[in-house]
Amino acid sequence: MERCEHLIFGLFLMLAILVPSNLKAQQKDDPAAQEKKMREFIDSEVERLTSSLKLEDWQVFYVDSTLNHDYAALNAEFKKMSDAKITNYDIYTAIQDKWMEAIYNSYHKFLTPDQWAKYLKSGAARDQKGRDKRKEKAALVTNNN
């Protein structure tokens, strides 16, 4: 349960760093400080997964690379939306879901079946269900319009 709470806390931390309501305040912050916060979050997540899933060195590299790439891309999309003055929370949620799905799919490619099962039990399966529900809801709204 503690691992799941850590993951949830990490996601909320990411949201606090990246969500649109904080972007204006952050624009005043030092970009190096923002980068440091991101690096600390990624390092913490790599360490957590390494410990909980007993990752091999090559897997640690892939986790680190995946998180660095995908969180940078997520942040870039959030910034683009913020710069365009888009404030619709659903759009930001869809962007986050897209990149969390990319991370999920990337992990699935290099985790062993046992590691994957542990990863899913740590909260990833629940997070995936949430993304699927939001995707279905968005499709229904789109189809009804």
C-alpha positions in Angstrom: 0.0 0.0 0.0 2.9 2.4 0.8 4.2 2.0 -2.8 0.8 2.8 -4.2 0.6 5.9 -2.0 4.1 6.9 -3.2 3.0 6.6 -6.8 -0.1 8.6 -6.2 1.8 11.2 -4.3 4.3 11.4 -7.2 1.6 11.9 -9.7 0.0 14.6 -7.6 3.4 16.2 -7.3 3.8 16.1 -11.1 0.4 17.7 -11.4 1.3 20.4 -8.9 4.4 21.1 -10.9 2.8 21.1 -14.3 -1.0 21.9 -14.1 -2.1 25.1 -15.7 -3.1 26.8 -12.5 0.6 26.7 -11.4 2.1 27.5 -14.8 1.8 31.3 -14.4 3.4 31.2 -11.0 6.1 28.9 -12.2 7.0 31.2 -15.1 8.5 33.4 -12.4 10.4 30.5 -11.0 13.9 29.7 -12.1 13.8 27.1 -14.9 16.8 25.4 -13.3 14.7 24.9 -10.1 11.8 23.4 -12.2 14.3 21.1 -13.8 15.7 20.1 -10.4 12.2 19.3 -9.2 11.6 17.2 -12.2 15.0 15.4 -11.9 14.3 14.7 -8.2 10.9 13.2 -9.0 12.3 11.0 -11.8 15.2 9.8 -9.6 12.7 9.0 -6.8 10.5 7.0 -9.2 13.5 5.2 -10.7 14.7 4.3 -7.2 11.2 3.1 -6.2 10.7 0.9 -9.2 14.3 -0.4 -9.0 13.7 -1.5 -5.4 10.2 -2.8 -5.7 10.6 -4.6 -9.0 14.2 -5.7 -8.5 15.2 -4.2 -11.9 18.3 -5.2 -13.8 20.8 -2.4 -14.6 19.6 -2.3 -18.3 16.0 -2.0 -17.1 16.9 0.9 -14.8 18.4 2.6 -17.9 15.1 2.1 -19.8 13.0 3.4 -16.9 15.1 6.5 -16.5 15.2 7.1 -20.3 11.4 6.6 -20.6 10.6 8.9 -17.7 13.0 11.6 -18.9 11.7 11.6 -22.4 8.0 11.3 -21.6 7.9 13.8 -18.8 9.8 16.3 -20.9 7.2 15.8 -23.7 4.3 16.0 -21.2 5.8 19.3 -19.9 6.3 20.7 -23.4 2.7 19.9 -24.3 1.4 21.5 -21.1 3.6 24.6 -21.8 2.2 24.8 -25.3 -1.3 24.7 -24.0 -0.6 27.2 -21.3 1.1 29.6 -23.7 -2.0 29.3 -25.9 -4.0 30.3 -22.8 -6.0 27.1 -22.8 -7.6 26.5 -19.4 -9.8 23.5 -20.1 -8.8 21.0 -17.4 -10.0 18.1 -19.6 -7.5 18.9 -22.3 -4.7 18.8 -19.7 -6.0 15.5 -18.3 -6.1 14.0 -21.8 -2.5 15.1 -22.4 -1.4 13.6 -19.1 -3.2 10.4 -19.9 -1.5 10.2 -23.3 1.9 10.3 -21.8 1.1 8.1 -18.8 -0.2 5.6 -21.3 3.1 5.9 -23.2 5.1 5.2 -20.0 2.8 2.2 -19.2 3.3 0.7 -22.7 7.0 1.3 -22.6 7.4 -0.5 -19.3 5.4 -3.4 -20.6 8.0 -3.9 -23.3 10.9 -4.5 -21.0 9.6 -5.7 -17.7 9.5 -9.5 -17.1 6.1 -11.1 -16.6 6.7 -11.2 -12.8 7.8 -7.6 -12.7 4.8 -6.5 -14.8 2.4 -8.3 -12.4 4.0 -6.5 -9.5 3.9 -3.2 -11.3 0.2 -3.6 -12.1 -0.5 -4.5 -8.4 1.3 -1.4 -7.3 -1.4 0.8 -8.7 -0.7 0.8 -12.4 -3.7 -1.4 -13.2 -6.0 1.0 -11.4 -4.5 4.0 -13.1 -4.9 2.3 -16.5 -8.6 1.6 -15.7 -9.0 5.3 -14.9 -7.4 6.3 -18.2 -9.6 3.9 -20.1 -12.8 5.3 -18.4 -11.8 8.8 -19.3 -11.0 7.8 -22.8 -14.5 6.1 -23.1 -16.2 9.1 -21.7 -14.4 11.4 -24.1 -15.4 9.1 -27.0 -19.0 9.2 -26.0 -19.0 13.0 -25.8 -17.4 13.2 -29.2 -19.9 10.7 -30.7 -22.8 12.6 -29.2 -21.7 15.9 -30.8 
